[in-house]
Amino acid sequence: MNNNDILKKLRVALQLRDEQIVEILELVDFRISKGELGNFFRNEDHPKYMDCGDQVLRNFLNGLVIHLRGTKENPKNPTEVLKKNKAEALKNDKEKAKTATDKPKSAFKKPIGKGKPAPKKEPIVQSVKFKNGKNKKS
């Protein structure tokens, strides 16, 4: 198991999005773009795949500790942080599903009864008569 696998498993287990991972890394003053981060999650045979180095994983884990536990001056309860992340993820998923279904149906359908009737289409395959040798008399 390499660093990429560990990062993928933590991302799934904690239900983190790319933006959240970038924010966690910024907690420890480690800056990385979403594009670079996406390269860690690609398949190994993909041309833009990158190995996740020890430094990136170390900084992510240190940032994750601060994200979940907080600092000495401002401590947090990790279970509350995880519940908050889960609630945000569900909210984002519902918003995406809602915007996908809110499109008017009339935009996709042609009005019925207006304009010329559609011409009848000829069948692509016509009836075929097979001639397999001998003529049969009936």
Contacts in CASP RR format, 6 or more apart in sequence:
PFRMAT RR
TARGET T0000
AUTHOR 0000-0000-0000
METHOD contacts of the structure
MODEL  1
MNNNDILKKLRVALQLRDEQIVEILELVDFRISKGELGNFFRNEDHPKYM
DCGDQVLRNFLNGLVIHLRGTKENPKNPTEVLKKNKAEALKNDKEKAKTA
TDKPKSAFKKPIGKGKPAPKKEPIVQSVKFKNGKNKKS
2 51 0 8 1.000
2 52 0 8 1.000
3 51 0 8 1.000
3 52 0 8 1.000
3 53 0 8 1.000
3 54 0 8 1.000
3 56 0 8 1.000
3 57 0 8 1.000
4 40 0 8 1.000
4 41 0 8 1.000
4 51 0 8 1.000
4 52 0 8 1.000
6 52 0 8 1.000
6 57 0 8 1.000
7 40 0 8 1.000
7 41 0 8 1.000
7 52 0 8 1.000
7 56 0 8 1.000
7 57 0 8 1.000
7 60 0 8 1.000
8 40 0 8 1.000
8 41 0 8 1.000
10 16 0 8 1.000
10 60 0 8 1.000
10 64 0 8 1.000
11 21 0 8 1.000
11 41 0 8 1.000
14 64 0 8 1.000
14 82 0 8 1.000
14 85 0 8 1.000
15 85 0 8 1.000
15 86 0 8 1.000
15 89 0 8 1.000
16 24 0 8 1.000
16 85 0 8 1.000
17 89 0 8 1.000
17 92 0 8 1.000
18 34 0 8 1.000
18 37 0 8 1.000
18 38 0 8 1.000
19 34 0 8 1.000
20 85 0 8 1.000
21 37 0 8 1.000
21 60 0 8 1.000
22 32 0 8 1.000
22 33 0 8 1.000
22 34 0 8 1.000
22 37 0 8 1.000
23 67 0 8 1.000
24 60 0 8 1.000
24 63 0 8 1.000
24 64 0 8 1.000
24 66 0 8 1.000
24 67 0 8 1.000
25 31 0 8 1.000
25 32 0 8 1.000
25 56 0 8 1.000
25 59 0 8 1.000
25 60 0 8 1.000
25 63 0 8 1.000
27 63 0 8 1.000
27 66 0 8 1.000
27 67 0 8 1.000
28 59 0 8 1.000
28 62 0 8 1.000
28 63 0 8 1.000
28 66 0 8 1.000
30 56 0 8 1.000
30 59 0 8 1.000
30 60 0 8 1.000
32 56 0 8 1.000
36 50 0 8 1.000
39 48 0 8 1.000
39 49 0 8 1.000
39 50 0 8 1.000
40 50 0 8 1.000
40 52 0 8 1.000
40 56 0 8 1.000
42 48 0 8 1.000
42 49 0 8 1.000
42 50 0 8 1.000
43 49 0 8 1.000
67 81 0 8 1.000
68 76 0 8 1.000
68 78 0 8 1.000
68 81 0 8 1.000
68 82 0 8 1.000
69 75 0 8 1.000
69 76 0 8 1.000
69 78 0 8 1.000
70 76 0 8 1.000
END
